[in-house]
Amino acid sequence: MGDDGISIDGEGIARLGDRLGDIADGLEDAAARTSDVAVHGFPSGTGERALDGVLGDQELLRVEACRTLRALRDLARHAGGCFISTEQQVDLRFRGGS
C-alpha cells in the first residue's frame, strides 16, 4: 500500500498563506474591473434598485471573504514560522543538543 501519512513543512504552510492573500487580491481586482462596467437597461427604476441591492450584498460578502482570507494568510505565515522553529528544536533534541 501507499504512504497514508501527511507531510507538512513550515515553508509550505507559509506558501499556503501567501496563496490565500493572492486569492483575496484577485477578488478585489475582479471587483474593481466589474464595478466600472454599467450593467443597466432595466425598463424601470425598481429593477435598477433591485440590482443595486444584490450587488451591494455581493460586495459586502466579497469584502468579508477578502478579510477572512487575509486573516488566514497571516495565521498561516505565523504558523509556518512556529512550525520551522519547532522542527529545529526537535531536531536539536534528537541529536543530543539542548
C-alpha positions in Angstrom: 0.0 0.0 0.0 1.0 3.6 -0.4 2.1 6.1 2.2 -1.0 7.4 4.0 0.9 10.0 6.0 0.7 13.7 5.6 3.8 15.7 5.1 3.8 19.3 6.4 6.6 21.8 6.4 6.8 25.4 7.6 7.6 26.8 4.2 4.6 25.0 2.7 2.3 26.4 5.3 3.7 29.9 4.7 3.3 29.5 0.9 -0.3 28.5 1.5 -0.8 31.7 3.4 0.7 33.7 0.5 -1.7 32.0 -1.9 -4.7 32.9 0.2 -3.5 36.5 0.1 -3.2 36.2 -3.7 -6.8 35.0 -3.9 -8.0 38.0 -1.9 -6.1 40.3 -4.2 -7.6 38.6 -7.2 -11.1 39.1 -5.8 -10.5 42.8 -5.3 -9.1 43.2 -8.8 -12.1 41.5 -10.3 -14.5 43.6 -8.3 -12.7 46.8 -9.4 -12.9 45.8 -13.1 -16.6 44.9 -12.9 -17.6 48.0 -10.9 -16.5 50.2 -13.8 -18.9 48.4 -16.2 -22.5 49.7 -16.2 -25.0 46.8 -16.2 -28.3 48.5 -16.6 -31.0 48.5 -19.2 -34.0 47.9 -16.8 -37.2 49.5 -18.0 -37.9 50.9 -14.5 -36.1 52.2 -11.5 -37.3 49.2 -9.5 -35.2 46.8 -11.5 -32.1 49.0 -11.0 -32.7 49.3 -7.3 -33.0 45.6 -7.0 -29.8 45.1 -8.9 -28.0 47.6 -6.7 -29.3 45.8 -3.6 -28.0 42.4 -4.9 -24.6 43.9 -6.0 -24.3 45.7 -2.6 -24.9 42.4 -0.8 -22.4 40.7 -3.0 -19.8 43.4 -2.4 -20.3 43.0 1.4 -19.7 39.3 1.1 -16.6 39.8 -1.1 -15.2 42.3 1.4 -15.7 39.8 4.3 -14.2 37.0 2.2 -11.1 39.0 1.5 -10.8 40.0 5.2 -11.1 36.3 6.2 -8.6 35.2 3.5 -6.0 37.8 4.7 -6.5 36.8 8.3 -5.9 33.1 7.3 -2.9 34.3 5.3 -1.4 36.0 8.4 -2.2 32.9 10.6 -0.6 30.6 8.1 2.6 32.7 7.9 2.8 32.8 11.7 2.1 29.0 11.9 4.8 28.3 9.3 7.4 30.2 11.3 6.4 28.4 14.5 6.5 25.1 12.7 10.0 25.7 11.5 11.1 26.8 15.0 9.6 23.6 16.5 11.2 21.4 13.8 14.6 22.9 14.7 14.2 22.4 18.4 13.0 18.8 18.0 15.9 18.1 15.6 18.4 19.5 18.2 17.0 17.3 21.0 17.1 14.2 18.9 20.8 14.9 18.0 21.6 15.3 21.7 21.7 19.1 21.8 19.6 21.3 24.2 
